Amino acid sequence: SAGCDRTILALICEAFDEEILTDEKGKEDIRTVMHFTPKMAPIKVGIFPLLKKNEEQVRIAKEIQRVLQPWMTVSYDDGGAVGRRYRRQDEVGTPYCITVDFETLGESGDELKDSVTLRHRDSMEQERMPISGLLMWLLERVR
């Protein structure tokens, strides 16, 4: 019989992937990723301050978490290098990660102030997104 357990196992097996990535020095690394569709992913968004010692980055990241949490499951993470945080979210299938960085604080000029880095899990591409537009942009994709 095709019970619920088998269906869930089939979905997990279909989503699971290991990719071999090569850095600029030629070193290979295995990236484990769960390619859940954004609507099915258990965690919709990872939120990170670039530096956990930067109080303003932490404050803004926690404010973004407070705004998004009533609408979707989010994960706040400030442990380790940001690349490791991205990998941890890839492993659980989180489709989007938000990083609050120095540009968010306006340290690179006013044109990037109050925007965050938004990373897409499947392509690993990053783009700048105004904080004010995050909720609507995410809701269109994860609900």
N, C-alpha and C positions, 0 to 999 in steps of 0.2 A: 504494500500500500504506500501511497505517496503522502506521508504525513508532513506536518509542519517542520519537523526537524530536517527532513531531507530537502525541503524547499529552501530553508535558510542555509543549509550547507551548500546547496547548489549556487545560491546567490553569492556566498562568501568565496567559493572556489572560482566563480566567474570573475569576481572583482580582484582577486589576488594577482599580483604581478611582481616580478623581480627584474629590474632593469640594470644593465651594466653601463655605468657612466665612466668616462675617461676625463681626467682633469687636464689642465694645460701642460703639466709635466709628464703626461702619459700614464699616470697611475690610475688603475681601474678600481672602481668601487661599486658595490651592489646596493641599489636603492630598492627597498621593499615598499610597495605601495598598494593600497586598496583603492581600486577605481570605482567606488560607489558613485551612482548618480548623485548630484547634490541634494535632491529631494529625499534620497534614501540614506544618506550618510548620517551616522549617529551623532557626530559632532559637525556642525555646519561651518564654524569659523574658529580659528585659533587667533588669539590676540597676544601680541608680545611688545614689551618695550625693548628697544634695541639694547639698552644698558639698564640693568636693574638698579644700578647705583645712581642713575639720573632721576631724581625725584619728580621732575616735571614730565618726563616720558612715562614713568610709572603712573602718575596721576591721570594723564590723558588716556592711557591704555585701560585703566580701571574704569574711567568714565565711559569709554566706548563699550566695555563689557556691561556696565550698568544699563546702558541704552539698548543694547542688542539682546540681552538675556531674557527679557519677557517675551521675545518673539521667536527665539531659536536657541538651540543648545550651543554654547560657546565654551572654549577652553582657554583660560589665561595661563601663560607659561613665561616665567622669567629665568629659568634655570639653564645655564650653559650658553654656548655660542648660538647665535640665531640660526645658523645652518643646521645644528643638531635639533633645534626646536622644530624647524621645518620638517626634518626627517621623521621626528616622532609623530607629527601630525599626518604625514604621508602614510605612515604605518597603520594608522587607525582610520584612514580614509577621509580626513577633513578636506573638503574641496577648496577652501579659501583660507589664507592666513593674512592677518593685518599686522604690520609692524609700525610702531610709533618710533620715529627716528629724529635725527637732528634737523632734517628738512621740515618735519612737522612743527618744530619749535621756531622755524623761520631763520635758522642759522645759515642757510644757503641763499637767503633772499626771500622777500615777501611773497613772490609768486608761488612758492611751494608751502608757505605757512598754512597750518590747519589742514594739511593733506597727509595721507598715510601711504605706505607702500602696501599694495594688495598683490599677493602672490597666488597664482593659479596652480593647483596641485598637478594636474595632468601635463601641462606644458612647462611648468616651472617658470613661466614668464611673470614679470612683475610690472605693475603700472602704478601711477600715482592716482589717488582718488581723494576728493575732498571729504572730510569727515562728515560734513552736513549731508552728503548724498549716500553714505554707506548703507543705512537701514533700508531705504527703498531699493537700491541696487541689489542688495543681498536677498531681500524678500522676493523679488522677481525671479530669482534663480533657485532658491532653496525651499520654496513652499509650493 
